[in-house]
């Protein structure tokens, strides 16, 4: 099976015998939702920055391009509570896999 991903517009060019792909297989971002939580560091084979959401889920936060650096840094400071608009991502990876990977779309509130 020889497939080649052409970067840019993300078309998949199959040279021979590639499986059929549905639009869902190229899905990278979920629908944004709002949740509150607290940033923390856990030690899972080394220190790992996580965000414990009030919904009981542990997240790894990535910064969207429109999110201000200062706001993101404050929201990811261990011990700081925040309310964020986030969206799941399945195309981002992190070495310490102890939570769901999400992208912060907006920082709505910081509670120091």
N, CA, C and O atoms as a printed pandas DataFrame, in Angstrom:
     atom_number atom_name residue_name chain_id  residue_number  x_coord  y_coord  z_coord
0              1         N          UNK        A               1    0.858   -1.165    0.000
1              2        CA          UNK        A               1    0.000    0.000    0.000
2              3         C          UNK        A               1    0.907    1.231    0.000
3              4         O          UNK        A               1    1.709    1.406    0.917
4              5         N          UNK        A               2    0.788    2.066   -0.999
5              6        CA          UNK        A               2    1.599    3.277   -1.088
6              7         C          UNK        A               2    0.675    4.479   -1.169
7              8         O          UNK        A               2   -0.030    4.663   -2.162
8              9         N          UNK        A               3    0.678    5.283   -0.142
9             10        CA          UNK        A               3   -0.134    6.493   -0.107
10            11         C          UNK        A               3    0.785    7.662    0.140
11            12         O          UNK        A               3    1.811    7.537    0.809
12            13         N          UNK        A               4    0.413    8.780   -0.396
13            14        CA          UNK        A               4    1.221    9.984   -0.227
14            15         C          UNK        A               4    0.291   11.123    0.172
15            16         O          UNK        A               4   -0.706   11.390   -0.498
16            17         N          UNK        A               5    0.629   11.787    1.268
17            18        CA          UNK        A               5   -0.145   12.929    1.736
18            19         C          UNK        A               5    0.476   14.187    1.161
19            20         O          UNK        A               5    1.648   14.476    1.403
20            21         N          UNK        A               6   -0.302   14.929    0.406
21            22        CA          UNK        A               6    0.181   16.173   -0.175
22            23         C          UNK        A               6   -0.228   17.297    0.758
23            24         O          UNK        A               6   -1.416   17.555    0.948
24            25         N          UNK        A               7    0.768   17.973    1.346
25            26        CA          UNK        A               7    0.480   19.023    2.316
26            27         C          UNK        A               7   -0.110   20.249    1.640
27            28         O          UNK        A               7    0.104   20.482    0.451
28            29         N          UNK        A               8   -0.834   21.008    2.392
29            30        CA          UNK        A               8   -1.461   22.229    1.878
30            31         C          UNK        A               8   -2.955   22.082    1.968
31            32         O          UNK        A               8   -3.561   22.446    2.977
32            33         N          UNK        A               9   -3.554   21.556    0.931
33            34        CA          UNK        A               9   -5.003   21.384    0.915
34            35         C          UNK        A               9   -5.421   20.052    1.504
35            36         O          UNK        A               9   -6.615   19.780    1.635
36            37         N          UNK        A              10   -4.456   19.219    1.862
37            38        CA          UNK        A              10   -4.666   17.936    2.503
38            39         C          UNK        A              10   -5.351   16.884    1.631
39            40         O          UNK        A              10   -6.103   16.067    2.162
40            41         N          UNK        A              11   -5.122   16.870    0.312
41            42        CA          UNK        A              11   -5.682   15.764   -0.471
42            43         C          UNK        A              11   -4.818   14.531   -0.286
43            44         O          UNK        A              11   -3.609   14.645   -0.082
44            45         N          UNK        A              12   -5.411   13.377   -0.353
45            46        CA          UNK        A              12   -4.681   12.127   -0.238
46            47         C          UNK        A              12   -4.569   11.540   -1.636
47            48         O          UNK        A              12   -5.581   11.284   -2.288
48            49         N          UNK        A              13   -3.356   11.328   -2.092
49            50        CA          UNK        A              13   -3.112   10.790   -3.421
50            51         C          UNK        A              13   -2.713    9.331   -3.261
51            52         O          UNK        A              13   -1.687    9.037   -2.649
52            53         N          UNK        A              14   -3.495    8.430   -3.793
53            54        CA          UNK        A              14   -3.196    7.012   -3.693
54            55         C          UNK        A              14   -2.553    6.551   -4.981
55            56         O          UNK        A              14   -3.075    6.773   -6.074
56            57         N          UNK        A              15   -1.403    5.901   -4.831
57            58        CA          UNK        A              15   -0.693    5.420   -5.989
58            59         C          UNK        A              15   -1.097    4.004   -6.345
59            60         O          UNK        A              15   -1.098    3.642   -7.521
60            61         N          UNK        A              16   -1.442    3.192   -5.349
61            62        CA          UNK        A              16   -1.879    1.824   -5.626
62            63         C          UNK        A              16   -2.467    1.205   -4.370
63            64         O          UNK        A              16   -1.802    1.163   -3.335
64            65         N          UNK        A              17   -3.683    0.731   -4.441
65            66        CA          UNK        A              17   -4.286   -0.047   -3.383
66            67         C          UNK        A              17   -4.559    0.656   -2.065
67            68         O          UNK        A              17   -4.568   -0.004   -1.026
68            69         N          UNK        A              18   -4.776    1.925   -2.060
69            70        CA          UNK        A              18   -5.070    2.634   -0.810
70            71         C          UNK        A              18   -6.497    2.359   -0.370
71            72         O          UNK        A              18   -7.391    2.215   -1.204
72            73         N          UNK        A              19   -6.713    2.285    0.939
73            74        CA          UNK        A              19   -8.087    2.073    1.410
74            75         C          UNK        A              19   -8.927    3.326    1.194
75            76         O          UNK        A              19   -8.413    4.439    1.087
76            77         N          UNK        A              20  -10.235    3.103    1.135
77            78        CA          UNK        A              20  -11.142    4.247    1.003
78            79         C          UNK        A              20  -11.158    5.008    2.320
79            80         O          UNK        A              20  -11.219    4.395    3.385
80            81         N          UNK        A              21  -11.106    6.330    2.261
81            82        CA          UNK        A              21  -11.135    7.168    3.450
82            83         C          UNK        A              21  -12.415    7.972    3.471
83            84         O          UNK        A              21  -12.839    8.529    2.458
84            85         N          UNK        A              22  -13.020    8.023    4.639
85            86        CA          UNK        A              22  -14.210    8.848    4.803
86            87         C          UNK        A              22  -13.772   10.205    5.338
87            88         O          UNK        A              22  -12.660   10.324    5.852
88            89         N          UNK        A              23  -14.610   11.228    5.233
89            90        CA          UNK        A              23  -14.262   12.529    5.810
90            91         C          UNK        A              23  -13.979   12.438    7.303
91            92         O          UNK        A              23  -13.191   13.228    7.823
92            93         N          UNK        A              24  -14.612   11.479    8.017
93            94        CA          UNK        A              24  -14.386   11.342    9.440
94            95         C          UNK        A              24  -12.966   10.879    9.753
95            96         O          UNK        A              24  -12.449   11.176   10.831
96            97         N          UNK        A              25  -12.320   10.153    8.826
97            98        CA          UNK        A              25  -10.977    9.663    9.098
98            99         C          UNK        A              25   -9.947   10.782    9.057
99           100         O          UNK        A              25   -8.839   10.618    9.568
100          101         N          UNK        A              26  -10.294   11.925    8.452
101          102        CA          UNK        A              26   -9.391   13.061    8.412
102          103         C          UNK        A              26   -9.722   14.089    9.485
103          104         O          UNK        A              26   -9.087   15.141    9.561
104          105         N          UNK        A              27  -10.718   13.783   10.314
105          106        CA          UNK        A              27  -11.176   14.661   11.383
106          107         C          UNK        A              27  -10.042   14.970   12.341
107          108         O          UNK        A              27   -9.338   14.060   12.778
108          109         N          UNK        A              28   -9.854   16.243   12.676
109          110        CA          UNK        A              28   -8.802   16.599   13.613
110          111         C          UNK        A              28   -9.308   17.429   14.786
111          112         O          UNK        A              28   -8.669   17.426   15.838
112          113         N          UNK        A              29  -10.409   18.127   14.657
113          114        CA          UNK        A              29  -10.891   19.001   15.729
114          115         C          UNK        A              29  -12.363   18.728   16.015
115          116         O          UNK        A              29  -13.189   18.651   15.106
116          117         N          UNK        A              30  -12.671   18.583   17.317
117          118        CA          UNK        A              30  -14.054   18.386   17.730
118          119         C          UNK        A              30  -14.771   19.716   17.878
119          120         O          UNK        A              30  -14.181   20.782   17.702
120          121         N          UNK        A              31  -16.031   19.637   18.200
121          122        CA          UNK        A              31  -16.826   20.834   18.440
122          123         C          UNK        A              31  -16.374   21.491   19.742
123          124         O          UNK        A              31  -16.192   20.796   20.741
124          125         N          UNK        A              32  -16.190   22.807   19.758
125          126        CA          UNK        A              32  -15.774   23.485   20.986
126          127         C          UNK        A              32  -16.846   23.389   22.077
127          128         O          UNK        A              32  -18.044   23.383   21.794
128          129         N          UNK        A              33  -16.385   23.314   23.322
129          130        CA          UNK        A              33  -17.280   23.331   24.472
130          131         C          UNK        A              33  -16.584   24.073   25.609
131          132         O          UNK        A              33  -15.364   24.240   25.596
132          133         N          UNK        A              34  -17.363   24.514   26.588
133          134        CA          UNK        A              34  -16.840   25.302   27.702
134          135         C          UNK        A              34  -16.814   24.450   28.958
135          136         O          UNK        A              34  -17.774   23.744   29.263
136          137         N          UNK        A              35  -15.692   24.524   29.690
137          138        CA          UNK        A              35  -15.548   23.772   30.932
138          139         C          UNK        A              35  -14.573   24.509   31.835
139          140         O          UNK        A              35  -13.684   25.217   31.360
140          141         N          UNK        A              36  -14.747   24.338   33.135
141          142        CA          UNK        A              36  -13.836   24.931   34.120
142          143         C          UNK        A              36  -12.929   23.851   34.673
143          144         O          UNK        A              36  -13.266   22.667   34.656
144          145         N          UNK        A              37  -11.761   24.276   35.168
145          146        CA          UNK        A              37  -10.841   23.314   35.743
146          147         C          UNK        A              37   -9.622   23.993   36.328
147          148         O          UNK        A              37   -9.552   25.218   36.421
148          149         N          UNK        A              38   -8.655   23.163   36.723
149          150        CA          UNK        A              38   -7.456   23.632   37.396
150          151         C          UNK        A              38   -6.220   23.000   36.764
151          152         O          UNK        A              38   -6.181   21.792   36.531
152          153         N          UNK        A              39   -5.225   23.816   36.494
153          154        CA          UNK        A              39   -3.952   23.324   35.950
154          155         C          UNK        A              39   -3.157   22.646   37.058
155          156         O          UNK        A              39   -3.222   23.054   38.217
156          157         N          UNK        A              40   -2.408   21.612   36.695
157          158        CA          UNK        A              40   -1.608   20.869   37.664
158          159         C          UNK        A              40   -0.446   20.184   36.954
159          160         O          UNK        A              40   -0.394   20.126   35.726
160          161         N          UNK        A              41    0.470   19.673   37.744
161          162        CA          UNK        A              41    1.570   18.858   37.234
162          163         C          UNK        A              41    1.450   17.488   37.875
163          164         O          UNK        A              41    1.337   17.380   39.096
164          165         N          UNK        A              42    1.472   16.439   37.060
165          166        CA          UNK        A              42    1.474   15.073   37.567
166          167         C          UNK        A              42    2.799   14.438   37.179
167          168         O          UNK        A              42    3.445   14.859   36.219
168          169         N          UNK        A              43    3.197   13.426   37.931
169          170        CA          UNK        A              43    4.462   12.764   37.640
170          171         C          UNK        A              43    4.189   11.367   37.106
171          172         O          UNK        A              43    4.138   10.400   37.867
172          173         N          UNK        A              44    4.016   11.269   35.817
173          174        CA          UNK        A              44    3.802    9.997   35.118
174          175         C          UNK        A              44    5.013    9.782   34.221
175          176         O          UNK        A              44    5.017   10.213   33.068
176          177         N          UNK        A              45    6.034    9.124   34.739
177          178        CA          UNK        A              45    7.289    8.921   33.996
178          179         C          UNK        A              45    7.902   10.276   33.657
179          180         O          UNK        A              45    8.368   10.495   32.538
180          181         N          UNK        A              46    7.898   11.166   34.614
181          182        CA          UNK        A              46    8.415   12.521   34.425
182          183         C          UNK        A              46    7.299   13.517   34.604
183          184         O          UNK        A              46    6.131   13.152   34.471
184          185         N          UNK        A              47    7.619   14.778   34.906
185          186        CA          UNK        A              47    6.567   15.780   35.117
186          187         C          UNK        A              47    5.765   16.040   33.842
187          188         O          UNK        A              47    6.309   16.108   32.740
188          189         N          UNK        A              48    4.464   16.180   34.033
189          190        CA          UNK        A              48    3.559   16.378   32.906
190          191         C          UNK        A              48    2.510   17.423   33.302
191          192         O          UNK        A              48    1.828   17.271   34.315
192          193         N          UNK        A              49    2.388   18.477   32.502
193          194        CA          UNK        A              49    1.406   19.527   32.750
194          195         C          UNK        A              49    0.039   19.060   32.244
195          196         O          UNK        A              49   -0.115   18.706   31.075
196          197         N          UNK        A              50   -0.945   19.067   33.141
197          198        CA          UNK        A              50   -2.303   18.646   32.796
198          199         C          UNK        A              50   -3.293   19.684   33.294
199          200         O          UNK        A              50   -2.924   20.621   34.002
200          201         N          UNK        A              51   -4.554   19.510   32.916
201          202        CA          UNK        A              51   -5.630   20.390   33.358
202          203         C          UNK        A              51   -6.772   19.493   33.794
203          204         O          UNK        A              51   -7.348   18.771   32.980
204          205         N          UNK        A              52   -7.105   19.536   35.093
205          206        CA          UNK        A              52   -8.189   18.725   35.649
206          207         C          UNK        A              52   -9.497   19.500   35.519
207          208         O          UNK        A              52   -9.706   20.492   36.217
208          209         N          UNK        A              53  -10.360   19.056   34.642
209          210        CA          UNK        A              53  -11.636   19.732   34.411
210          211         C          UNK        A              53  -12.666   19.309   35.447
211          212         O          UNK        A              53  -12.596   18.211   35.999
212          213         N          UNK        A              54  -13.615   20.187   35.701
213          214        CA          UNK        A              54  -14.683   19.915   36.656
214          215         C          UNK        A              54  -15.599   18.775   36.198
215          216         O          UNK        A              54  -16.360   18.236   37.001
216          217         N          UNK        A              55  -15.530   18.406   34.921
217          218        CA          UNK        A              55  -16.343   17.302   34.409
218          219         C          UNK        A              55  -15.687   15.944   34.671
219          220         O          UNK        A              55  -16.206   14.915   34.238
220          221         N          UNK        A              56  -14.526   15.932   35.392
221          222        CA          UNK        A              56  -13.860   14.690   35.755
222          223         C          UNK        A              56  -12.845   14.196   34.741
223          224         O          UNK        A              56  -12.231   13.148   34.943
224          225         N          UNK        A              57  -12.658   14.928   33.659
225          226        CA          UNK        A              57  -11.725   14.518   32.611
226          227         C          UNK        A              57  -10.410   15.278   32.768
227          228         O          UNK        A              57  -10.402   16.461   33.108
228          229         N          UNK        A              58   -9.306   14.589   32.517
229          230        CA          UNK        A              58   -7.981   15.211   32.518
230          231         C          UNK        A              58   -7.631   15.563   31.082
231          232         O          UNK        A              58   -7.773   14.737   30.180
232          233         N          UNK        A              59   -7.173   16.787   30.874
233          234        CA          UNK        A              59   -6.842   17.263   29.533
234          235         C          UNK        A              59   -5.390   17.720   29.443
235          236         O          UNK        A              59   -4.800   18.158   30.430
236          237         N          UNK        A              60   -4.828   17.612   28.247
237          238        CA          UNK        A              60   -3.568   18.263   27.881
238          239         C          UNK        A              60   -3.961   19.451   27.025
239          240         O          UNK        A              60   -4.643   19.286   26.013
240          241         N          UNK        A              61   -3.543   20.649   27.415
241          242        CA          UNK        A              61   -3.951   21.864   26.712
242          243         C          UNK        A              61   -2.915   22.299   25.687
243          244         O          UNK        A              61   -1.727   22.397   25.995
244          245         N          UNK        A              62   -3.367   22.557   24.479
245          246        CA          UNK        A              62   -2.565   23.178   23.436
246          247         C          UNK        A              62   -3.180   24.531   23.131
247          248         O          UNK        A              62   -4.385   24.719   23.302
248          249         N          UNK        A              63   -2.384   25.455   22.691
249          250        CA          UNK        A              63   -2.817   26.830   22.453
250          251         C          UNK        A              63   -3.217   27.029   20.990
251          252         O          UNK        A              63   -2.433   26.748   20.083
252          253         N          UNK        A              64   -4.438   27.513   20.766
253          254        CA          UNK        A              64   -4.875   27.873   19.417
254          255         C          UNK        A              64   -4.177   29.170   19.007
255          256         O          UNK        A              64   -3.795   29.960   19.871
256          257         N          UNK        A              65   -4.009   29.399   17.727
257          258        CA          UNK        A              65   -3.305   30.602   17.254
258          259         C          UNK        A              65   -3.900   31.917   17.743
259          260         O          UNK        A              65   -3.156   32.874   17.955
260          261         N          UNK        A              66   -5.230   31.997   17.931
261          262        CA          UNK        A              66   -5.844   33.266   18.344
262          263         C          UNK        A              66   -5.792   33.519   19.838
263          264         O          UNK        A              66   -6.158   34.605   20.287
264          265         N          UNK        A              67   -5.349   32.549   20.620
265          266        CA          UNK        A              67   -5.317   32.702   22.072
266          267         C          UNK        A              67   -4.063   33.472   22.473
267          268         O          UNK        A              67   -2.953   33.144   22.054
268          269         N          UNK        A              68   -4.262   34.493   23.286
269          270        CA          UNK        A              68   -3.174   35.335   23.759
270          271         C          UNK        A              68   -2.184   34.512   24.588
271          272         O          UNK        A              68   -2.591   33.700   25.420
272          273         N          UNK        A              69   -0.878   34.725   24.358
273          274        CA          UNK        A              69    0.158   33.978   25.076
274          275         C          UNK        A              69    0.044   34.147   26.586
275          276         O          UNK        A              69    0.128   33.168   27.327
276          277         N          UNK        A              70   -0.147   35.380   27.048
277          278        CA          UNK        A              70   -0.224   35.647   28.483
278          279         C          UNK        A              70   -1.420   34.929   29.115
279          280         O          UNK        A              70   -1.295   34.345   30.192
280          281         N          UNK        A              71   -2.570   34.970   28.452
281          282        CA          UNK        A              71   -3.764   34.284   28.967
282          283         C          UNK        A              71   -3.532   32.777   29.039
283          284         O          UNK        A              71   -3.886   32.139   30.031
284          285         N          UNK        A              72   -2.939   32.209   27.990
285          286        CA          UNK        A              72   -2.692   30.771   27.973
286          287         C          UNK        A              72   -1.700   30.378   29.064
287          288         O          UNK        A              72   -1.894   29.378   29.755
288          289         N          UNK        A              73   -0.638   31.166   29.218
289          290        CA          UNK        A              73    0.361   30.883   30.256
290          291         C          UNK        A              73   -0.255   30.925   31.650
291          292         O          UNK        A              73    0.062   30.085   32.491
292          293         N          UNK        A              74   -1.129   31.889   31.901
293          294        CA          UNK        A              74   -1.796   31.974   33.212
294          295         C          UNK        A              74   -2.719   30.779   33.425
295          296         O          UNK        A              74   -2.753   30.211   34.517
296          297         N          UNK        A              75   -3.466   30.392   32.395
297          298        CA          UNK        A              75   -4.409   29.276   32.521
298          299         C          UNK        A              75   -3.695   27.946   32.736
299          300         O          UNK        A              75   -4.276   27.022   33.304
300          301         N          UNK        A              76   -2.452   27.836   32.293
301          302        CA          UNK        A              76   -1.709   26.587   32.433
302          303         C          UNK        A              76   -0.713   26.610   33.590
303          304         O          UNK        A              76    0.106   25.699   33.720
304          305         N          UNK        A              77   -0.775   27.634   34.422
305          306        CA          UNK        A              77    0.070   27.695   35.617
306          307         C          UNK        A              77   -0.526   26.779   36.687
307          308         O          UNK        A              77   -1.689   26.941   37.056
308          309         N          UNK        A              78    0.259   25.814   37.192
309          310        CA          UNK        A              78   -0.271   24.882   38.197
310          311         C          UNK        A              78   -0.929   25.610   39.369
311          312         O          UNK        A              78   -0.375   26.552   39.935
312          313         N          UNK        A              79   -2.135   25.138   39.713
313          314        CA          UNK        A              79   -2.908   25.706   40.813
314          315         C          UNK        A              79   -3.904   26.759   40.385
315          316         O          UNK        A              79   -4.775   27.128   41.172
316          317         N          UNK        A              80   -3.808   27.259   39.158
317          318        CA          UNK        A              80   -4.716   28.306   38.676
318          319         C          UNK        A              80   -5.980   27.669   38.103
319          320         O          UNK        A              80   -5.915   26.746   37.290
320          321         N          UNK        A              81   -7.135   28.181   38.543
321          322        CA          UNK        A              81   -8.431   27.758   37.993
322          323         C          UNK        A              81   -8.797   28.657   36.828
323          324         O          UNK        A              81   -8.521   29.857   36.832
324          325         N          UNK        A              82   -9.420   28.057   35.838
325          326        CA          UNK        A              82   -9.848   28.841   34.678
326          327         C          UNK        A              82  -11.085   28.211   34.057
327          328         O          UNK        A              82  -11.410   27.048   34.295
328          329         N          UNK        A              83  -11.753   29.013   33.263
329          330        CA          UNK        A              83  -12.895   28.543   32.463
330          331         C          UNK        A              83  -12.483   28.741   31.013
331          332         O          UNK        A              83  -12.166   29.854   30.593
332          333         N          UNK        A              84  -12.489   27.649   30.252
333          334        CA          UNK        A              84  -11.953   27.668   28.900
334          335         C          UNK        A              84  -12.957   27.133   27.887
335          336         O          UNK        A              84  -13.808   26.303   28.206
336          337         N          UNK        A              85  -12.837   27.626   26.671
337          338        CA          UNK        A              85  -13.521   27.000   25.544
338          339         C          UNK        A              85  -12.471   26.134   24.866
339          340         O          UNK        A              85  -11.453   26.636   24.390
340          341         N          UNK        A              86  -12.726   24.824   24.825
341          342        CA          UNK        A              86  -11.751   23.893   24.274
342          343         C          UNK        A              86  -12.389   23.011   23.206
343          344         O          UNK        A              86  -13.612   22.887   23.136
344          345         N          UNK        A              87  -11.546   22.399   22.375
345          346        CA          UNK        A              87  -12.003   21.458   21.358
346          347         C          UNK        A              87  -10.998   20.316   21.295
347          348         O          UNK        A              87   -9.788   20.543   21.300
348          349         N          UNK        A              88  -11.505   19.085   21.238
349          350        CA          UNK        A              88  -10.605   17.934   21.170
350          351         C          UNK        A              88   -9.840   17.947   19.849
351          352         O          UNK        A              88  -10.327   18.440   18.832
352          353         N          UNK        A              89   -8.637   17.396   19.892
353          354        CA          UNK        A              89   -7.784   17.283   18.701
354          355         C          UNK        A              89   -7.271   15.858   18.633
355          356         O          UNK        A              89   -6.881   15.296   19.656
356          357         N          UNK        A              90   -7.262   15.263   17.451
357          358        CA          UNK        A              90   -6.700   13.918   17.311
358          359         C          UNK        A              90   -5.450   13.915   16.435
359          360         O          UNK        A              90   -4.964   12.855   16.041
360          361         N          UNK        A              91   -4.937   15.097   16.135
361          362        CA          UNK        A              91   -3.738   15.183   15.306
362          363         C          UNK        A              91   -2.535   15.718   16.083
363          364         O          UNK        A              91   -1.469   15.917   15.500
364          365         N          UNK        A              92   -2.687   15.951   17.382
365          366        CA          UNK        A              92   -1.597   16.445   18.219
366          367         C          UNK        A              92   -1.164   15.329   19.159
367          368         O          UNK        A              92   -1.976   14.502   19.574
368          369         N          UNK        A              93    0.125   15.313   19.492
369          370        CA          UNK        A              93    0.650   14.239   20.332
370          371         C          UNK        A              93    1.524   14.814   21.428
371          372         O          UNK        A              93    2.131   15.872   21.263
372          373         N          UNK        A              94    1.583   14.110   22.548
373          374        CA          UNK        A              94    2.419   14.492   23.676
374          375         C          UNK        A              94    2.956   13.206   24.292
375          376         O          UNK        A              94    2.277   12.180   24.299
376          377         N          UNK        A              95    4.183   13.271   24.808
377          378        CA          UNK        A              95    4.817   12.073   25.364
378          379         C          UNK        A              95    4.075   11.516   26.566
379          380         O          UNK        A              95    3.891   10.303   26.666
380          381         N          UNK        A              96    3.642   12.381   27.485
381          382        CA          UNK        A              96    2.923   11.855   28.651
382          383         C          UNK        A              96    1.440   11.817   28.314
383          384         O          UNK        A              96    0.771   12.848   28.241
384          385         N          UNK        A              97    0.956   10.629   28.116
385          386        CA          UNK        A              97   -0.422   10.433   27.670
386          387         C          UNK        A              97   -1.311   10.063   28.846
387          388         O          UNK        A              97   -1.681    8.901   29.012
388          389         N          UNK        A              98   -1.653   11.055   29.660
389          390        CA          UNK        A              98   -2.518   10.793   30.810
390          391         C          UNK        A              98   -3.849   11.530   30.695
391          392         O          UNK        A              98   -4.608   11.598   31.662
392          393         N          UNK        A              99   -4.130   12.077   29.528
393          394        CA          UNK        A              99   -5.366   12.820   29.361
394          395         C          UNK        A              99   -5.719   13.003   27.901
395          396         O          UNK        A              99   -4.982   12.590   27.006
396          397         N          UNK        A             100   -6.855   13.625   27.680
397          398        CA          UNK        A             100   -7.344   13.920   26.340
398          399         C          UNK        A             100   -6.687   15.198   25.832
399          400         O          UNK        A             100   -6.595   16.183   26.564
400          401         N          UNK        A             101   -6.236   15.184   24.597
401          402        CA          UNK        A             101   -5.583   16.354   24.014
402          403         C          UNK        A             101   -6.642   17.297   23.456
403          404         O          UNK        A             101   -7.498   16.902   22.664
404          405         N          UNK        A             102   -6.562   18.564   23.892
405          406        CA          UNK        A             102   -7.502   19.581   23.430
406          407         C          UNK        A             102   -6.749   20.853   23.052
407          408         O          UNK        A             102   -5.613   21.079   23.469
408          409         N          UNK        A             103   -7.415   21.665   22.257
409          410        CA          UNK        A             103   -6.888   22.973   21.883
410          411         C          UNK        A             103   -7.749   24.038   22.549
411          412         O          UNK        A             103   -8.974   24.013   22.436
412          413         N          UNK        A             104   -7.109   24.970   23.241
413          414        CA          UNK        A             104   -7.832   26.063   23.885
414          415         C          UNK        A             104   -8.225   27.071   22.813
415          416         O          UNK        A             104   -7.365   27.679   22.175
416          417         N          UNK        A             105   -9.525   27.242   22.622
417          418        CA          UNK        A             105  -10.050   28.179   21.635
418          419         C          UNK        A             105  -10.140   29.593   22.197
419          420         O          UNK        A             105   -9.848   30.576   21.516
420          421         N          UNK        A             106  -10.560   29.667   23.483
421          422        CA          UNK        A             106  -10.676   30.973   24.165
422          423         C          UNK        A             106  -10.489   30.778   25.657
423          424         O          UNK        A             106  -10.959   29.794   26.230
424          425         N          UNK        A             107   -9.803   31.716   26.277
425          426        CA          UNK        A             107   -9.705   31.767   27.750
426          427         C          UNK        A             107  -10.821   32.711   28.190
427          428         O          UNK        A             107  -10.765   33.909   27.911
428          429         N          UNK        A             108  -11.831   32.181   28.873
429          430        CA          UNK        A             108  -12.994   32.970   29.256
430          431         C          UNK        A             108  -12.860   33.609   30.620
431          432         O          UNK        A             108  -13.381   34.700   30.854
432          433         N          UNK        A             109  -12.145   32.918   31.544
433          434        CA          UNK        A             109  -12.011   33.442   32.889
434          435         C          UNK        A             109  -10.791   32.798   33.553
435          436         O          UNK        A             109  -10.518   31.613   33.365
436          437         N          UNK        A             110  -10.073   33.597   34.325
437          438        CA          UNK        A             110   -8.941   33.120   35.136
438          439         C          UNK        A             110   -9.246   33.451   36.581
439          440         O          UNK        A             110   -9.600   34.586   36.898
440          441         N          UNK        A             111   -9.110   32.463   37.468
441          442        CA          UNK        A             111   -9.313   32.691   38.896
442          443         C          UNK        A             111   -8.002   32.338   39.573
443          444         O          UNK        A             111   -7.687   31.160   39.741
444          445         N          UNK        A             112   -7.229   33.354   39.965
445          446        CA          UNK        A             112   -5.920   33.107   40.601
446          447         C          UNK        A             112   -6.072   32.680   42.040
447          448         O          UNK        A             112   -5.075   32.433   42.720
